[in-house]
């Protein structure tokens, strides 16, 4: 599609796009990006050509989501569709959505307007933490300030402060339930949200970064969007880089899609990311995949990570250095994730605590049969059987740990630790070695 509107300001150059504005206010936003242009009927196709995918973890193409909801609306859905902007950021190792809402809230709001117009919605909700909800409300107040002559958005946007932003709270069905006044728990749905959400209406749930990307495409087009990045990850993306034992010290970067892992770690300037000390990286999130330091040349995109059995997920790179016991850290992660479940299905109620207990035994050096085999057995039992994908992530993470840290696991089975008894993360369960879900 050729853009049918003239640009009022030149498009951002380089890889600072989402975070290009010098401040969070409306004036800075308009100086950087100009006003949102008319959104025409071809916007879904343009978003598809731009390759905008979901940035909350699943990586599902936004255009396909929009098309599904728009199609349901055309066929006569029960009531007008609704857009839910997911700013819950339940992934404990991610900080990117918080940074985006703090630094570029107007780009997110523009993206909500784009999505709403694409599917025929007149109502939208931004769901996020109480602290960030205030920031978004300030941005909305700026947009309705008559003294600025900006008018109002063509969509009624409400900000909903979530009482809890736990790991599973950001799952699409859980978030839709919370917005509809429900308990905010994941649902094993037969009917798609696009057809009928908890409110009975066709529902689009999309991550705030994904929506901000849509706002950029609406302004500058697909060709501009794809002018940086890789074939499987066009454009830019936000990533969170942290020491796996200190998620609170995370660094958020905007980078071209497909940048090498080692380049991203180096740009973070974190001590744990020193290539001389990097032992492994947990990719995608706490429910992601461990990859060894040998993978640091791999591109951070679907194609580059596939040989390592990994995916970008929520854009998380959590680094483990050579002073930290990987078995202890994995035990801490497994325990935290078991405690973060919704407790609604057998895999979460029974399987995840069992995995956490066995990995804790392994970390402590307890000699009690084939502990590694037991971890794999229980992981296989929970995989694909949960009410949501939370158990799948835990199974994936612990299995990858057994593979990447094979020598460490064997040492722990003998009652030893290759890193040393005083290593960070070593101990009975790595307790305190990782931060719990926020």
C-alpha positions as CSV (number, residue, x, y, z in Angstrom):
1,X,0.0,0.0,0.0
2,X,1.3,3.5,-0.8
3,X,0.8,6.0,2.0
4,X,-2.0,8.3,1.0
5,X,-1.0,11.1,3.4
6,X,1.9,13.5,3.4
7,X,4.4,13.2,6.3
8,X,4.3,16.3,8.5
9,X,7.7,15.3,10.1
10,X,10.5,13.1,8.7
11,X,10.4,9.5,9.9
12,X,12.9,8.4,12.6
13,X,16.2,7.1,11.2
14,X,18.3,4.3,12.7
15,X,17.0,2.0,15.4
16,X,15.5,4.5,17.8
17,X,11.9,4.4,16.7
18,X,9.6,3.5,19.6
19,X,11.8,5.5,21.9
20,X,12.7,8.3,19.5
21,X,10.8,11.1,21.2
22,X,12.9,13.1,23.7
23,X,10.2,12.9,26.4
24,X,6.8,11.3,27.3
25,X,4.7,14.4,26.7
26,X,2.3,15.1,23.8
27,X,4.3,18.0,22.5
28,X,7.5,15.9,22.3
29,X,5.5,13.1,20.6
30,X,4.0,15.3,18.0
31,X,7.4,17.0,17.2
32,X,8.9,13.5,16.7
33,X,6.1,11.7,14.9
34,X,3.5,14.2,13.9
35,X,-0.2,13.6,14.3
36,X,-1.7,10.2,13.6
37,X,-2.9,10.3,9.9
38,X,-6.3,9.0,8.7
39,X,-6.4,5.2,9.1
40,X,-7.8,3.7,5.9
41,X,-9.2,0.3,5.1
42,X,-5.9,-1.1,4.0
43,X,-4.2,-0.7,7.3
44,X,-4.5,-4.4,8.2
45,X,-2.7,-5.4,5.0
46,X,0.0,-2.8,5.6
47,X,0.6,-4.1,9.1
48,X,0.9,-7.6,7.7
49,X,3.4,-6.4,5.1
50,X,5.4,-4.7,7.8
51,X,5.6,-8.1,9.7
52,X,4.4,-6.7,13.0
53,X,4.2,-9.7,15.4
54,X,3.1,-10.0,19.0
55,X,5.7,-8.7,21.5
56,X,4.1,-10.2,24.6
57,X,5.7,-13.6,24.2
58,X,3.8,-15.6,21.6
59,X,4.9,-13.7,18.5
60,X,1.5,-14.1,16.7
61,X,1.2,-11.8,13.7
62,X,-0.9,-8.7,14.6
63,X,-2.5,-8.6,11.2
64,X,-4.0,-12.0,11.6
65,X,-5.5,-11.0,15.0
66,X,-7.0,-7.9,13.5
67,X,-8.4,-9.7,10.6
68,X,-10.0,-12.4,12.8
69,X,-11.8,-9.8,15.0
70,X,-12.7,-7.6,12.0
71,X,-14.1,-10.7,10.2
72,X,-16.2,-11.7,13.2
73,X,-17.5,-8.1,13.5
74,X,-18.5,-8.2,9.8
75,X,-20.3,-11.5,10.3
76,X,-22.3,-10.1,13.2
77,X,-20.5,-10.5,16.5
78,X,-22.3,-10.1,19.7
79,X,-21.9,-6.4,20.3
80,X,-19.2,-4.0,19.1
81,X,-15.6,-5.3,19.4
82,X,-13.2,-4.1,22.1
83,X,-9.5,-3.5,22.1
84,X,-7.4,-4.4,25.2
85,X,-3.9,-3.1,25.4
86,X,-1.9,-5.5,27.4
87,X,0.5,-3.6,29.7
88,X,0.4,-6.1,32.5
89,X,4.0,-7.3,31.9
90,X,3.6,-10.3,34.1
91,X,6.9,-11.8,32.9
92,X,9.2,-11.2,35.9
93,X,12.3,-10.7,33.8
94,X,10.8,-8.1,31.4
95,X,10.8,-4.3,31.9
96,X,10.3,-3.2,28.3
97,X,6.5,-2.5,28.5
98,X,7.0,-0.4,31.6
99,X,9.7,1.7,29.8
100,X,7.5,2.1,26.8
101,X,4.5,3.3,28.8
102,X,6.8,5.7,30.7
103,X,8.7,7.1,27.8
104,X,6.2,6.9,24.8
105,X,2.6,6.5,26.1
106,X,1.2,8.5,23.2
107,X,2.6,6.0,20.7
108,X,0.8,3.2,22.5
109,X,-2.4,5.3,22.6
110,X,-2.0,5.9,18.8
111,X,-1.6,2.2,18.3
112,X,-4.8,1.5,20.2
113,X,-6.6,4.0,17.9
114,X,-5.2,2.3,14.8
115,X,-6.3,-1.2,16.0
116,X,-9.7,0.0,17.0
117,X,-10.4,1.7,13.6
118,X,-9.1,-1.4,11.8
119,X,-11.6,-3.7,13.5
120,X,-14.5,-1.2,14.0
121,X,-14.2,-0.8,17.8
122,X,-15.2,2.3,19.6
123,X,-14.0,1.3,23.0
124,X,-10.6,0.3,24.3
125,X,-8.9,-0.5,27.7
126,X,-5.3,-0.1,28.7
127,X,-4.6,-2.7,31.4
128,X,-1.5,-2.2,33.4
129,X,-0.1,-1.7,36.9
130,X,-1.3,1.0,39.2
131,X,1.9,3.0,38.9
132,X,1.9,2.9,35.1
133,X,-1.9,3.5,35.0
134,X,-1.3,7.0,36.4
135,X,1.3,7.7,33.6
136,X,-1.2,6.6,30.9
137,X,-4.0,8.7,32.4
138,X,-1.8,11.7,32.3
139,X,-1.2,11.1,28.6
140,X,-4.9,10.7,28.0
141,X,-5.6,14.0,29.8
142,X,-3.1,15.7,27.5
143,X,-4.9,14.4,24.4
144,X,-8.2,15.8,25.5
145,X,-6.9,19.2,26.6
146,X,-8.9,21.6,24.5
147,X,-6.2,24.3,24.8
148,X,-3.9,22.3,22.6
149,X,-6.4,22.1,19.8
150,X,-5.8,18.3,19.5
151,X,-9.4,17.3,19.9
152,X,-10.3,13.8,21.2
153,X,-9.5,10.3,20.0
154,X,-12.2,8.6,17.9
155,X,-12.1,5.8,20.5
156,X,-13.1,5.9,24.1
157,X,-10.0,4.7,26.0
158,X,-10.2,3.6,29.6
159,X,-7.2,2.9,31.8
160,X,-7.6,-0.1,34.1
161,X,-5.1,-0.5,37.0
162,X,-4.7,-4.2,37.7
163,X,-4.6,-5.3,41.3
164,X,-2.0,-7.9,40.5
165,X,0.5,-8.2,37.7
166,X,1.5,-11.7,38.4
167,X,3.1,-14.1,35.8
168,X,-0.2,-15.5,34.5
169,X,-2.1,-12.1,34.8
170,X,-0.8,-11.0,31.5
171,X,-2.1,-14.1,29.6
172,X,-4.6,-13.0,27.1
173,X,-7.7,-14.8,28.5
174,X,-6.8,-13.8,32.0
175,X,-6.5,-10.2,31.1
176,X,-9.7,-10.2,29.2
177,X,-11.4,-11.8,32.2
178,X,-10.1,-9.1,34.5
179,X,-11.2,-6.3,32.2
180,X,-14.7,-7.9,32.1
181,X,-14.9,-7.9,35.9
182,X,-13.9,-11.6,36.3
183,X,-11.2,-13.2,38.5
184,X,-8.5,-12.5,36.0
185,X,-7.5,-16.2,35.6
186,X,-6.5,-18.0,32.4
187,X,-9.2,-20.0,30.7
188,X,-8.9,-23.1,28.5
189,X,-11.1,-21.6,25.9
190,X,-12.9,-23.4,23.1
191,X,-14.2,-20.2,21.6
192,X,-11.5,-17.7,20.5
193,X,-11.3,-14.2,22.0
194,X,-11.7,-12.9,18.5
195,X,-15.1,-14.5,18.3
196,X,-16.4,-13.8,21.9
197,X,-14.4,-12.6,24.9
198,X,-15.6,-12.8,28.5
199,X,-17.7,-9.7,27.9
200,X,-19.5,-11.5,25.1
201,X,-18.0,-9.3,22.5
202,X,-15.3,-9.9,19.9
203,X,-12.0,-9.0,21.7
204,X,-8.6,-8.0,20.6
205,X,-5.9,-8.4,23.2
206,X,-2.5,-7.1,22.1
207,X,0.8,-6.1,23.8
208,X,1.5,-2.4,24.2
209,X,4.7,-2.7,22.2
210,X,2.9,-4.4,19.3
211,X,0.3,-1.6,19.2
212,X,3.0,1.0,19.3
213,X,4.6,-0.7,16.3
214,X,1.2,-0.5,14.5
215,X,1.2,3.3,15.1
216,X,4.5,3.6,13.4
217,X,3.4,1.6,10.4
218,X,0.2,3.7,10.1
219,X,2.5,6.8,9.8
220,X,5.4,5.6,7.7
221,X,4.3,2.4,6.0
222,X,5.6,-1.2,5.7
223,X,8.6,-0.4,3.5
224,X,10.0,2.0,6.1
225,X,9.2,-0.5,8.9
226,X,11.2,-3.2,7.1
227,X,14.2,-0.9,6.3
228,X,16.0,-2.3,9.3
229,X,15.9,-5.7,10.9
230,X,16.0,-9.2,9.5
231,X,13.7,-11.2,7.3
232,X,12.0,-12.9,10.2
233,X,12.2,-9.9,12.5
234,X,11.7,-6.7,10.4
235,X,11.8,-3.4,12.1
236,X,13.0,-2.8,15.7
237,X,12.0,-4.4,19.0
238,X,12.5,-3.7,22.7
239,X,14.6,-6.1,24.6
240,X,15.3,-6.5,28.3
241,X,18.8,-7.6,29.3
242,X,19.5,-8.6,32.9
243,X,21.7,-10.6,35.2
244,X,19.4,-13.6,35.8
245,X,20.1,-13.3,39.6
246,X,19.2,-9.6,39.6
247,X,16.2,-8.8,37.3
248,X,15.7,-5.5,39.1
249,X,18.9,-4.2,37.5
250,X,17.6,-4.8,34.0
251,X,18.5,-2.6,31.0
252,X,16.0,-2.0,28.2
253,X,17.3,-1.5,24.7
254,X,15.6,-0.7,21.3
255,X,17.4,-2.7,18.7
256,X,17.0,-3.8,15.1
257,X,15.3,-7.2,14.8
258,X,17.8,-10.1,14.4
259,X,20.7,-8.4,16.2
260,X,23.3,-11.0,17.5
261,X,22.8,-12.0,21.1
262,X,26.4,-11.0,21.9
263,X,25.8,-7.5,20.5
264,X,22.8,-7.1,22.7
265,X,24.6,-8.3,25.8
266,X,27.5,-5.9,25.1
267,X,25.2,-3.0,24.6
268,X,23.7,-3.6,28.1
269,X,27.1,-3.0,29.7
270,X,26.1,-5.3,32.6
271,X,29.0,-7.0,34.4
272,X,27.4,-10.4,34.0
273,X,27.2,-9.8,30.2
274,X,31.0,-9.6,29.9
275,X,31.7,-12.2,27.1
276,X,34.7,-13.5,29.1
277,X,32.3,-14.4,31.9
278,X,29.0,-15.2,30.2
279,X,28.1,-18.9,30.7
280,X,24.6,-19.0,29.3
281,X,21.6,-16.9,28.6
282,X,17.9,-17.6,29.3
283,X,16.0,-16.3,26.3
284,X,12.4,-15.2,26.0
285,X,11.6,-15.1,29.7
286,X,11.7,-17.2,32.8
287,X,9.6,-19.8,30.9
288,X,12.0,-19.6,28.0
289,X,15.1,-21.6,26.9
290,X,18.7,-21.7,28.2
291,X,21.3,-21.4,25.5
292,X,25.1,-21.7,26.0
293,X,27.6,-19.0,25.4
294,X,28.3,-20.7,22.0
295,X,25.0,-19.2,20.8
296,X,26.1,-15.6,21.3
297,X,26.6,-15.2,17.5
298,X,23.1,-16.2,16.8
299,X,20.5,-13.6,15.6
300,X,17.8,-12.7,18.1
301,X,15.0,-13.7,15.8
302,X,13.0,-16.8,15.1
303,X,15.3,-18.1,12.4
304,X,18.5,-17.5,14.3
305,X,17.3,-19.1,17.5
306,X,15.5,-22.1,16.0
307,X,18.7,-24.2,15.9
308,X,19.1,-23.7,19.6
309,X,15.5,-24.6,20.3
310,X,14.7,-21.1,21.5
311,X,12.6,-18.1,20.5
312,X,12.6,-14.3,21.2
313,X,9.5,-14.6,23.4
314,X,8.9,-11.4,25.3
315,X,12.3,-10.0,24.3
316,X,14.2,-11.2,27.5
317,X,17.9,-12.0,27.7
318,X,18.8,-13.1,31.3
319,X,22.5,-13.7,31.6
320,X,24.2,-16.3,33.8
321,X,27.9,-15.7,34.5
322,X,30.6,-18.2,35.4
323,X,30.4,-17.3,39.1
324,X,26.8,-18.5,39.5
325,X,25.6,-22.1,39.9
326,X,23.2,-22.8,37.1
327,X,21.5,-25.6,38.9
328,X,20.7,-23.5,41.9
329,X,19.4,-20.7,39.7
330,X,17.2,-23.1,37.8
331,X,15.8,-24.4,41.1
332,X,15.0,-20.8,42.2
333,X,13.3,-20.1,38.9
334,X,11.3,-23.4,39.0
335,X,10.1,-22.6,42.6
336,X,9.1,-19.0,41.7
337,X,7.2,-20.2,38.6
338,X,5.4,-22.9,40.5
339,X,4.3,-20.3,43.0
340,X,3.1,-18.0,40.3
341,X,0.5,-20.4,38.8
342,X,-3.2,-19.8,38.9
343,X,-3.8,-23.1,40.5
344,X,-6.6,-24.0,38.1
345,X,-5.4,-27.2,36.5
346,X,-3.6,-30.4,37.4
347,X,-0.3,-29.5,35.7
348,X,0.0,-26.3,37.8
349,X,-1.4,-27.7,41.1
350,X,0.6,-31.0,41.0
351,X,3.1,-31.0,38.3
352,X,4.9,-27.7,38.8
353,X,5.5,-28.1,42.5
354,X,6.8,-31.5,41.9
355,X,9.3,-30.2,39.3
356,X,10.4,-27.5,41.7
357,X,10.9,-30.0,44.5
358,X,13.0,-32.3,42.4
359,X,15.1,-29.5,41.0
360,X,15.6,-28.3,44.5
361,X,16.8,-31.7,45.6
362,X,19.2,-31.7,42.6
363,X,20.5,-28.3,43.5
364,X,21.1,-29.4,47.1
365,X,23.1,-32.4,46.0
366,X,20.7,-34.8,47.5
367,X,21.3,-38.4,46.2
368,X,17.8,-39.8,45.7
369,X,17.8,-41.9,42.5
370,X,17.5,-40.5,39.0
371,X,16.6,-36.9,39.8
372,X,17.3,-35.6,36.3
373,X,15.2,-38.4,34.8
374,X,12.4,-37.5,37.2
375,X,12.5,-33.9,36.1
376,X,12.1,-34.9,32.5
377,X,9.3,-37.4,33.3
378,X,7.2,-34.8,35.1
379,X,8.0,-32.1,32.5
380,X,6.6,-34.4,29.8
381,X,3.5,-35.0,31.9
382,X,2.6,-31.3,32.2
383,X,3.7,-30.2,28.7
384,X,0.7,-29.2,26.6
385,X,-1.9,-30.2,29.3
386,X,-2.4,-26.9,31.2
387,X,-5.3,-24.5,31.0
388,X,-2.8,-22.0,29.7
389,X,0.9,-22.2,28.5
390,X,2.4,-21.5,31.9
391,X,3.3,-25.2,32.6
392,X,4.8,-25.5,29.1
393,X,7.2,-22.7,29.8
394,X,8.4,-24.3,33.0
395,X,8.9,-27.6,31.3
396,X,10.8,-26.0,28.5
397,X,13.1,-24.0,30.9
398,X,14.0,-27.0,33.1
399,X,14.6,-29.3,30.2
400,X,16.9,-26.8,28.5
401,X,18.8,-26.4,31.8
402,X,19.4,-30.2,32.0
403,X,20.8,-30.1,28.5
404,X,22.9,-26.9,28.6
405,X,24.2,-27.5,32.1
406,X,24.7,-31.3,31.8
407,X,28.1,-31.4,33.5
408,X,26.8,-29.3,36.4
409,X,23.8,-31.6,36.8
410,X,26.1,-34.6,36.9
411,X,28.3,-32.9,39.5
412,X,25.2,-32.2,41.7
413,X,24.1,-35.8,41.4
414,X,27.5,-36.6,43.0
415,X,26.9,-34.1,45.7
416,X,29.3,-31.5,44.3
417,X,29.1,-28.1,42.5
418,X,31.4,-27.2,39.7
419,X,31.2,-23.5,40.4
420,X,32.0,-24.0,44.1
421,X,30.1,-24.1,47.4
422,X,30.1,-20.3,47.8
423,X,28.8,-19.6,44.3
424,X,25.8,-17.4,43.8
425,X,22.7,-19.4,43.3
426,X,24.1,-22.5,44.9
427,X,22.3,-24.1,47.8
428,X,19.2,-25.9,48.6
429,X,17.0,-24.3,46.0
430,X,18.8,-21.2,44.8
431,X,16.5,-19.3,47.2
432,X,17.2,-15.6,46.9
433,X,19.1,-16.1,43.7
434,X,16.3,-14.8,41.6
435,X,13.7,-12.3,42.2
436,X,10.1,-13.5,42.5
437,X,7.3,-12.5,40.2
438,X,6.3,-8.8,40.6
